[in-house]
Amino acid sequence: MKAVILAAGKGTRMRELTQEIPKPMLKVQGRPILEHIVSGLVVSGIRDIFIVTGFQAGTIEGYFGDGSRWNARIAYGRQAVQDGTGKAPELAKAFIGPSPFLLTYGDILVKPETYGRMIHRYNEGYFSGVVTVTRGEDVTKGGLNFFDEAFCLTRLVEKPSPQRIQQLCDEGLLKPGDPAWYNAGIYIFKPSLFEFTATLEKSPRGEYELTDAIGALLATKHRIAGLEIQGRWVDVRDPEVLASLENAQVT
């Protein structure tokens, strides 16, 4: 198992904090967010890591180098134009080779054992991937996931509007008392993902969406397992969340 971390964006919601430094390098309890992720991957047994950089790429590449300080092998690819998460993983295609890989955004913090649970779930059956979810988040800000009785993904609705959510309720897909599964932004994929990212077209907001590639996988009968994240899951989305982590248990 290898890993790809998407860390190309500036993080405009961080306002002045990311004028000179990329968001994944903002510090939580004295260490960059990205270092918490790298350390957690290594603890889980993943030592081959590819980081997709972009804004202030040299800051990330200079800090992590070849990864030997973390007992890892780290390589990089620069996303020249930040036009969505759908195409960004393709930079790691040669690095990945035939290996399955864990894919995570560079601003999502979880306990290291989460990565191990994902690998275990992936190995439970013949899956093309694993999608992680959490409950209790505002699904209009992310992806809403639906699963079958085996907790395998059946449908993904990206950033549904309140009207779309009402429609899903009317259709019986969302029921009172049932959890609304929010896409947690950490995945496992087989390299076959790249067959689907290669044919992506830009979404109405002008970006290549990873969720469109996942939808295409489902449409062609690929089986994707679901996993609810247990314990800490933090999307370090803004300065307020960043500040709240200073006195929290991060790992």
Secondary structure, DSSP 8 states (H G I E B T S, - for coil): -EEEEEE----GGGGGGGSSS-GGGSEETTEEHHHHHHHHHHHTT--EEEEEE-TTHHHHHHHHTTSGGGTSEEEEEE-SS---TTTGGGGGHHHHTTS-EEEEETTEEE-HHHHHHHHHHHTTTT-SEEEEEESSS-GGGSEEEEE-TT-BEEEEEES--HHHHHHHHHTTSS-TTS--EEEEEEEEE-TTHHHHHTT----TTSS--HHHHHHHHHHTT--EEEEE--S-EEE--SHHHHHHGGGS---
